[in-house]
């Protein structure tokens, strides 16, 4: 008998407004800290996707892979709630 294992992928995207930020250097400092906290807390891949030359906006993408679909659904729901609390900026959109 052949055993089939499925891999499930969860992908999220968030756009942040960094209102207190006044330079690209400040934006980089905020994003490096945020990405480090998210990686440590959720064990996901995270990268800046867009708005790299705009110092008050950042679009981040998150991805996680697991053979456990319920675990990914739970991560997806709780990550949205927790990331709102973790962000130093104001989330403007969440997908």
C-alpha positions in Angstrom: 0.0 0.0 0.0 1.3 3.5 -0.9 1.1 6.1 1.9 0.3 9.6 0.7 1.3 12.6 2.8 -0.1 16.0 2.0 1.7 19.3 2.7 -0.4 22.3 3.5 0.7 25.9 3.0 -0.5 29.0 4.8 0.3 32.4 3.3 -0.6 35.8 4.8 0.2 39.3 3.8 0.1 42.5 5.9 0.6 46.1 5.0 1.8 48.4 7.8 1.8 52.2 8.2 4.8 53.3 10.2 3.6 56.7 11.1 6.3 57.5 13.7 9.0 56.6 11.2 11.0 59.3 9.4 13.6 57.5 7.3 14.4 54.3 5.4 17.0 53.5 8.1 14.3 53.8 10.8 12.0 51.6 8.8 14.7 48.9 8.4 15.2 49.0 12.2 11.5 48.5 12.9 11.2 45.7 10.3 14.3 43.8 11.4 12.9 43.7 14.9 9.4 42.7 13.9 10.6 40.0 11.5 12.9 38.5 14.2 10.0 38.5 16.8 7.6 36.9 14.3 10.1 34.2 13.2 10.8 33.3 16.9 7.2 33.3 17.9 5.5 31.5 14.9 8.4 29.7 13.2 7.4 31.0 9.8 9.1 32.5 6.8 8.7 36.3 6.5 9.9 38.8 4.0 9.3 42.4 2.9 7.3 42.2 -0.4 6.6 45.7 -1.5 7.0 49.4 -0.6 10.7 49.1 -0.1 11.4 52.8 -1.1 8.5 54.3 0.9 9.6 54.9 4.5 6.2 55.0 6.1 4.7 51.9 4.5 5.8 48.2 4.5 4.2 45.1 3.0 5.2 41.8 4.6 4.5 38.3 3.5 4.4 35.2 5.8 4.5 31.5 4.8 4.3 28.3 6.8 4.2 24.7 5.6 2.9 21.7 7.6 1.4 18.3 7.2 -1.1 19.3 9.9 -3.8 21.5 8.3 -5.7 22.3 11.6 -2.4 23.6 13.1 -2.0 25.9 10.1 -5.6 27.2 10.4 -5.0 27.9 14.1 -1.8 29.7 13.3 -3.5 31.7 10.6 -6.3 32.9 13.0 -4.0 33.6 16.0 -1.2 35.2 14.0 -3.6 37.9 12.8 -4.7 38.8 16.4 -1.1 38.6 17.8 0.6 40.5 15.0 -1.8 43.5 15.6 -0.4 43.6 19.1 3.3 43.0 18.0 3.5 45.7 15.3 5.1 49.0 16.0 3.1 50.4 13.1 -0.6 50.4 12.3 -1.8 47.5 10.1 -3.7 48.9 7.1 -4.6 45.7 5.4 -4.4 41.9 6.1 -4.9 39.1 3.6 
